[in-house]
Each structure stands twice: as structure tokens, then as C-alpha cells.
Amino acid sequence: GYREWADQQGRKVFARLTRYKSGQLILVEPDGRKIRASESRLSDADRTWIAAERAKRDN
């Protein structure tokens, strides 16, 4: 689902994660706009969320 993402500078976007591969993300906003992001530039909270989601899928 959609959630608020933030980078390390505090810039925020409301989007859903549609693809994750090798530290690269594709986020899609509700209006359909796609955003490419690097996991390394995300906030600590978002990197923790990604790690938790990946752990769920590995089980």
C-alpha cells in the first residue's frame, strides 16, 4: 500500500513501492508518477521498513 517515504534530507513523498532490486526502488505516487530512488539515500526508518519487508518475504 501507499506510505510516506523520506530521504535523509527530510524530503517526503507519499507513494507505494512497486519494485526493489539491488538497492534500487521504484515508487509510484497515487497519480501514477514513478520515482526512482536508491535505498542508501532513504531515511533510517525507511531502510528499516524495507529490511523488515524483505525478511517477511524470505520466510
N, CA and C atoms as an extended XYZ file, in Angstrom:
177
Properties=species:S:1:pos:R:3:atomname:S:1:resname:S:1:resid:I:1 pbc="F F F"
N         0.797       -1.180        0.000 N   GLY     1
C         0.000        0.000        0.000 CA  GLY     1
C         0.854        1.263        0.000 C   GLY     1
N         0.174        2.353       -0.027 N   TYR     2
C         0.853        3.648       -0.022 CA  TYR     2
C         1.337        3.991        1.381 C   TYR     2
N         2.467        4.662        1.439 N   ARG     3
C         3.027        5.128        2.708 CA  ARG     3
C         3.889        6.345        2.422 C   ARG     3
N         4.244        7.048        3.474 N   GLU     4
C         5.117        8.206        3.308 CA  GLU     4
C         6.570        7.751        3.378 C   GLU     4
N         7.337        8.126        2.371 N   TRP     5
C         8.765        7.833        2.301 CA  TRP     5
C         9.519        9.136        2.514 C   TRP     5
N        10.709        9.037        3.099 N   ALA     6
C        11.536       10.228        3.304 CA  ALA     6
C        12.987        9.900        2.980 C   ALA     6
N        13.689       10.911        2.480 N   ASP     7
C        15.123       10.719        2.267 CA  ASP     7
C        15.879       11.282        3.467 C   ASP     7
N        17.188       11.204        3.420 N   GLN     8
C        17.998       11.634        4.557 CA  GLN     8
C        17.956       13.143        4.772 C   GLN     8
N        17.524       13.899        3.760 N   GLN     9
C        17.389       15.350        3.904 CA  GLN     9
C        16.001       15.751        4.406 C   GLN     9
N        15.123       14.766        4.612 N   GLY    10
C        13.793       15.052        5.125 CA  GLY    10
C        12.738       15.308        4.060 C   GLY    10
N        13.111       15.213        2.782 N   ARG    11
C        12.112       15.366        1.712 CA  ARG    11
C        11.206       14.148        1.737 C   ARG    11
N         9.907       14.378        1.561 N   LYS    12
C         8.936       13.294        1.697 CA  LYS    12
C         8.094       13.132        0.443 C   LYS    12
N         7.630       11.898        0.245 N   VAL    13
C         6.732       11.591       -0.856 CA  VAL    13
C         5.775       10.500       -0.381 C   VAL    13
N         4.521       10.587       -0.811 N   PHE    14
C         3.518        9.574       -0.495 CA  PHE    14
C         3.413        8.672       -1.712 C   PHE    14
N         3.821        7.413       -1.553 N   ALA    15
C         3.880        6.510       -2.701 CA  ALA    15
C         3.875        5.066       -2.218 C   ALA    15
N         3.772        4.162       -3.191 N   ARG    16
C         3.884        2.743       -2.863 CA  ARG    16
C         5.092        2.168       -3.586 C   ARG    16
N         5.691        1.194       -2.956 N   LEU    17
C         6.848        0.522       -3.538 CA  LEU    17
C         6.350       -0.490       -4.555 C   LEU    17
N         6.799       -0.369       -5.792 N   THR    18
C         6.378       -1.329       -6.807 CA  THR    18
C         7.507       -2.253       -7.235 C   THR    18
N         8.751       -1.836       -6.988 N   ARG    19
C         9.872       -2.695       -7.364 CA  ARG    19
C        11.076       -2.383       -6.496 C   ARG    19
N        11.775       -3.445       -6.115 N   TYR    20
C        13.018       -3.310       -5.365 CA  TYR    20
C        14.003       -4.315       -5.941 C   TYR    20
N        15.167       -3.832       -6.325 N   LYS    21
C        16.198       -4.740       -6.832 CA  LYS    21
C        17.560       -4.117       -6.585 C   LYS    21
N        18.404       -4.852       -5.895 N   SER    22
C        19.792       -4.443       -5.662 CA  SER    22
C        19.911       -3.023       -5.111 C   SER    22
N        19.054       -2.679       -4.155 N   GLY    23
C        19.134       -1.369       -3.519 CA  GLY    23
C        18.473       -0.237       -4.281 C   GLY    23
N        17.855       -0.540       -5.421 N   GLN    24
C        17.155        0.473       -6.210 CA  GLN    24
C        15.655        0.238       -6.094 C   GLN    24
N        14.900        1.322       -5.906 N   LEU    25
C        13.458        1.228       -5.730 CA  LEU    25
C        12.736        1.998       -6.819 C   LEU    25
N        11.549        1.520       -7.147 N   ILE    26
C        10.618        2.276       -7.975 CA  ILE    26
C         9.396        2.516       -7.098 C   ILE    26
N         9.113        3.794       -6.854 N   LEU    27
C         7.945        4.191       -6.079 CA  LEU    27
C         6.935        4.805       -7.036 C   LEU    27
N         5.645        4.579       -6.777 N   VAL    28
C         4.597        5.152       -7.617 CA  VAL    28
C         3.645        5.950       -6.734 C   VAL    28
N         3.472        7.218       -7.091 N   GLU    29
C         2.548        8.088       -6.366 CA  GLU    29
C         1.113        7.775       -6.791 C   GLU    29
N         0.116        8.206       -6.006 N   PRO    30
C        -1.281        7.922       -6.355 CA  PRO    30
C        -1.686        8.401       -7.756 C   PRO    30
N        -1.046        9.459       -8.266 N   ASP    31
C        -1.389        9.953       -9.607 CA  ASP    31
C        -0.672        9.189      -10.719 C   ASP    31
N         0.122        8.164      -10.338 N   GLY    32
C         0.798        7.333      -11.325 CA  GLY    32
C         2.232        7.737      -11.615 C   GLY    32
N         2.678        8.858      -11.074 N   ARG    33
C         4.051        9.307      -11.320 CA  ARG    33
C         5.038        8.349      -10.669 C   ARG    33
N         6.040        7.921      -11.438 N   LYS    34
C         7.052        6.994      -10.934 CA  LYS    34
C         8.281        7.754      -10.459 C   LYS    34
N         8.846        7.260       -9.374 N   ILE    35
C        10.041        7.862       -8.789 CA  ILE    35
C        11.065        6.757       -8.599 C   ILE    35
N        12.274        7.000       -9.076 N   ARG    36
C        13.376        6.068       -8.814 CA  ARG    36
C        14.121        6.568       -7.592 C   ARG    36
N        14.471        5.646       -6.717 N   ALA    37
C        15.179        6.026       -5.500 CA  ALA    37
C        16.218        4.963       -5.171 C   ALA    37
N        17.249        5.397       -4.496 N   SER    38
C        18.286        4.490       -4.026 CA  SER    38
C        18.076        4.250       -2.537 C   SER    38
N        18.096        3.003       -2.129 N   GLU    39
C        17.885        2.676       -0.719 CA  GLU    39
C        18.868        3.430        0.174 C   GLU    39
N        20.086        3.618       -0.279 N   SER    40
C        21.110        4.273        0.536 CA  SER    40
C        20.783        5.735        0.840 C   SER    40
N        19.885        6.350        0.069 N   ARG    41
C        19.529        7.756        0.290 CA  ARG    41
C        18.270        7.909        1.145 C   ARG    41
N        17.622        6.796        1.467 N   LEU    42
C        16.398        6.858        2.261 CA  LEU    42
C        16.698        7.084        3.738 C   LEU    42
N        15.675        7.507        4.456 N   SER    43
C        15.803        7.698        5.902 CA  SER    43
C        16.076        6.357        6.583 C   SER    43
N        16.603        6.424        7.789 N   ASP    44
C        16.853        5.200        8.557 CA  ASP    44
C        15.565        4.410        8.748 C   ASP    44
N        14.461        5.115        9.025 N   ALA    45
C        13.176        4.438        9.248 CA  ALA    45
C        12.728        3.683        7.999 C   ALA    45
N        12.919        4.272        6.830 N   ASP    46
C        12.514        3.595        5.597 CA  ASP    46
C        13.414        2.404        5.291 C   ASP    46
N        14.693        2.528        5.566 N   ARG    47
C        15.593        1.385        5.346 CA  ARG    47
C        15.246        0.248        6.299 C   ARG    47
N        14.856        0.584        7.526 N   THR    48
C        14.422       -0.439        8.481 CA  THR    48
C        13.149       -1.112        7.990 C   THR    48
N        12.207       -0.325        7.450 N   TRP    49
C        10.951       -0.870        6.922 CA  TRP    49
C        11.240       -1.838        5.770 C   TRP    49
N        12.137       -1.458        4.866 N   ILE    50
C        12.486       -2.323        3.737 CA  ILE    50
C        13.081       -3.636        4.245 C   ILE    50
N        13.981       -3.558        5.211 N   ALA    51
C        14.600       -4.769        5.760 CA  ALA    51
C        13.543       -5.688        6.370 C   ALA    51
N        12.577       -5.114        7.079 N   ALA    52
C        11.513       -5.919        7.689 CA  ALA    52
C        10.644       -6.574        6.617 C   ALA    52
N        10.319       -5.840        5.567 N   GLU    53
C         9.505       -6.401        4.483 CA  GLU    53
C        10.258       -7.512        3.753 C   GLU    53
N        11.539       -7.315        3.537 N   ARG    54
C        12.336       -8.356        2.877 CA  ARG    54
C        12.399       -9.607        3.749 C   ARG    54
N        12.524       -9.431        5.068 N   ALA    55
C        12.574      -10.573        5.983 CA  ALA    55
C        11.260      -11.352        5.937 C   ALA    55
N        10.131      -10.651        5.845 N   LYS    56
C         8.825      -11.323        5.747 CA  LYS    56
C         8.765      -12.198        4.503 C   LYS    56
N         9.291      -11.685        3.401 N   ARG    57
C         9.229      -12.421        2.134 CA  ARG    57
C        10.195      -13.605        2.105 C   ARG    57
N        11.242      -13.533        2.908 N   ASP    58
C        12.214      -14.628        2.951 CA  ASP    58
C        11.710      -15.811        3.765 C   ASP    58
N        10.675      -15.596        4.570 N   ASN    59
C        10.124      -16.685        5.406 CA  ASN    59
C         9.092      -17.486        4.662 C   ASN    59
